[in-house]
Amino acid sequence: MYPERVTAATREYLQRLRQELVFSDNLRGEPLTFHTTWGLFSPRGIDEGSRLLLDLVEVEKNDDTLDLGCGYGPLGLTLARLAPGGTSVLVDKDFVAVDYSRRNARLNAIGNVEIFLSNGFDQVGERSFDLIVSNLPAKTGKELYYLYFYDALLRLNPGGRFYVVTITGLRRFVQKAFNEVFGNYEKVKQGKTYTVALARLDS
C-alpha cells in the first residue's frame, strides 16, 4: 500500500502508466499492431530512424534476416512479412523487449521468426544471414559498435547486406568503420537527424 501522502490522483496516474501501450502502423505496406511498455525504445510509435531504414532497405522474398537490438519488434517483424520465404531472427539483450517482440509476432500472426535474448551476437551461433539491420543506440561506445560490425561480417552470406541507421552525427565514424571492416560503405540516405548506411559482403 502507498502511504497516505500519495494522492488518489497520483495512484490513478500510476495505474495508467502500468497499462500496455498499443498502436498500429503501416510499415512498407504491411499493417502491424504493436503492444509496448514504458522503458522500451520509442514505445508510443515507430521512431523516425527505424521508419527511414525500413523505407530504404532492400529485401528479397527468401532472405534470412537478423534484427540486432529488436526492441518490441518493428524492424524484424516487418522484415519477416517482406521475406516470407526466409526466417527473421530478432535479438535483444533486454528480456522485456524479447517478450514484447514475441507477443507482437503472435498478435500479428507472423510465424517465420525466431526471437531470443542475446547480448549482441553472442547467442546467435554460427548461422548466417542475407540481411542484417540495426537501429544503433546513439550513446553506446564505439568499442561496442566495432564488435557489432565485425560480428556482422562473420555472419553475412556472400552478397549479404548490413544496414544501420544512426544519428547523423555518427555518420563519419560509421563510414570509417565500414570501410575498415567490410571494405566498402554506401550512404543510402542522410537526413538532418538520421543517416542510413549500408555495407555489403562481396559475393
C-alpha positions in Angstrom: 0.0 0.0 0.0 1.2 3.5 -0.8 1.5 5.9 2.1 -1.4 8.4 2.7 0.6 11.3 1.2 0.3 9.6 -2.3 -2.9 11.1 -3.5 -5.7 9.2 -5.3 -5.0 11.2 -8.5 -1.3 10.1 -8.4 -2.4 6.5 -7.8 -4.7 6.6 -10.8 -1.9 8.2 -12.9 0.5 5.4 -11.9 -2.1 2.8 -12.7 -2.5 4.2 -16.2 1.3 4.2 -16.7 1.3 0.4 -15.9 -1.1 -0.3 -18.7 0.3 -1.5 -22.0 0.7 1.0 -24.8 -0.9 -0.2 -28.1 -0.7 1.4 -31.5 -1.0 0.3 -35.2 1.1 1.4 -38.2 1.7 0.6 -41.8 5.3 -0.3 -42.5 6.4 -0.9 -46.1 2.8 -1.6 -46.9 2.4 -4.1 -44.0 -0.3 -3.2 -41.4 1.0 -4.1 -38.0 -0.2 -3.7 -34.4 2.3 -3.3 -31.5 2.0 -3.7 -27.8 4.7 -1.9 -25.9 5.5 -0.5 -22.5 7.4 2.3 -20.9 11.1 1.6 -20.7 11.4 0.2 -24.3 12.7 2.5 -27.0 10.1 4.7 -28.6 7.1 3.0 -27.0 4.4 5.3 -28.3 5.1 4.9 -32.0 7.7 4.0 -34.7 10.7 6.3 -34.4 11.9 8.3 -37.3 15.2 6.4 -37.7 13.5 2.9 -37.9 10.9 4.2 -40.3 13.7 5.7 -42.5 15.6 2.4 -42.5 12.5 0.4 -43.4 11.7 2.7 -46.2 15.1 2.1 -47.8 16.2 -1.4 -47.0 16.4 -3.9 -49.9 14.6 -7.1 -49.0 14.3 -10.3 -51.1 11.4 -12.7 -50.5 13.7 -15.5 -49.4 16.1 -13.5 -47.3 17.2 -14.8 -43.9 17.3 -11.6 -41.8 18.6 -10.5 -38.4 17.3 -7.6 -36.4 20.1 -6.6 -33.9 18.6 -4.9 -30.9 15.0 -5.5 -31.8 13.1 -3.7 -29.1 9.4 -4.6 -29.4 10.0 -5.8 -33.0 9.1 -3.2 -35.7 12.2 -3.8 -37.9 12.4 -7.6 -37.5 8.7 -8.3 -37.8 8.4 -6.1 -40.9 11.3 -7.9 -42.5 9.5 -11.2 -41.7 6.5 -10.0 -43.6 8.6 -8.8 -46.5 10.6 -12.0 -46.7 8.0 -14.8 -46.2 10.4 -17.4 -47.6 13.1 -16.7 -45.1 13.5 -16.6 -41.4 13.6 -13.4 -39.4 15.7 -13.6 -36.3 15.2 -10.9 -33.7 17.6 -10.5 -30.7 17.9 -8.0 -27.8 19.7 -8.0 -24.5 16.6 -6.8 -22.7 14.2 -9.6 -21.7 11.3 -7.2 -21.7 12.0 -6.3 -25.3 12.2 -10.0 -26.3 8.9 -10.7 -24.5 7.1 -7.9 -26.4 8.6 -8.9 -29.7 7.4 -12.5 -29.2 3.9 -11.2 -28.2 3.8 -8.9 -31.2 4.8 -11.7 -33.5 1.9 -13.8 -32.2 -0.5 -10.8 -32.3 0.3 -10.2 -36.0 0.3 -13.9 -36.9 3.9 -13.8 -38.0 5.4 -17.3 -37.8 8.7 -17.2 -39.7 10.6 -15.7 -36.8 13.0 -16.7 -34.0 13.2 -14.3 -31.1 15.6 -14.7 -28.2 17.8 -12.9 -25.7 21.3 -12.2 -27.0 24.0 -9.6 -26.0 24.8 -8.6 -29.5 25.6 -11.7 -31.5 26.7 -13.9 -28.5 23.7 -16.3 -28.7 23.3 -16.2 -32.5 25.8 -19.0 -33.0 27.3 -19.7 -36.4 24.2 -19.2 -38.5 24.4 -16.7 -41.4 22.1 -14.1 -42.9 21.4 -12.4 -46.2 20.4 -9.2 -44.4 21.2 -7.7 -41.0 19.7 -4.5 -39.8 20.2 -2.4 -36.6 19.0 0.9 -35.3 22.2 1.6 -33.4 21.9 3.2 -30.0 23.4 6.7 -30.0 25.1 6.5 -26.7 26.9 3.2 -26.9 30.7 3.3 -27.1 32.5 2.9 -30.4 34.1 -0.3 -29.0 30.7 -2.0 -29.0 30.0 -0.8 -32.5 33.2 -2.4 -33.7 32.2 -5.7 -32.0 28.8 -5.5 -33.8 30.4 -4.7 -37.1 33.0 -7.5 -37.1 30.4 -10.0 -35.8 28.1 -9.0 -38.6 31.0 -9.5 -41.1 31.3 -13.1 -39.8 27.6 -13.8 -40.3 26.8 -12.4 -43.6 26.2 -14.7 -46.6 28.2 -13.8 -49.7 26.4 -10.8 -51.2 24.7 -10.1 -47.9 23.8 -6.6 -46.7 24.3 -4.8 -43.4 22.1 -1.7 -42.9 22.4 0.6 -39.9 20.6 3.7 -39.0 22.3 6.2 -36.7 22.1 9.7 -35.6 23.7 11.8 -38.4 26.5 12.9 -36.0 27.9 9.4 -36.2 27.9 9.1 -40.0 31.7 9.8 -40.4 32.6 7.2 -37.8 30.3 4.6 -39.5 31.8 5.4 -42.9 35.4 4.9 -41.5 34.4 1.7 -39.6 32.5 0.2 -42.5 35.5 0.8 -44.8 37.8 -0.8 -42.3 35.6 -3.8 -41.5 33.8 -4.5 -44.8 36.0 -2.7 -47.3 33.0 -0.7 -48.6 30.5 1.9 -47.4 27.3 3.4 -49.0 25.5 6.3 -47.6 21.9 5.3 -48.5 20.2 8.4 -47.1 21.4 11.3 -44.9 18.9 13.4 -43.2 19.2 16.2 -40.6 18.7 13.8 -37.7 19.3 10.2 -39.0 21.6 8.6 -41.6 21.1 5.1 -43.1 24.4 3.3 -44.1 25.0 0.1 -46.0 27.9 -2.3 -46.2 28.0 -5.4 -48.4 29.9 -8.6 -48.3 31.5 -9.4 -51.6 30.0 -12.4 -53.4 
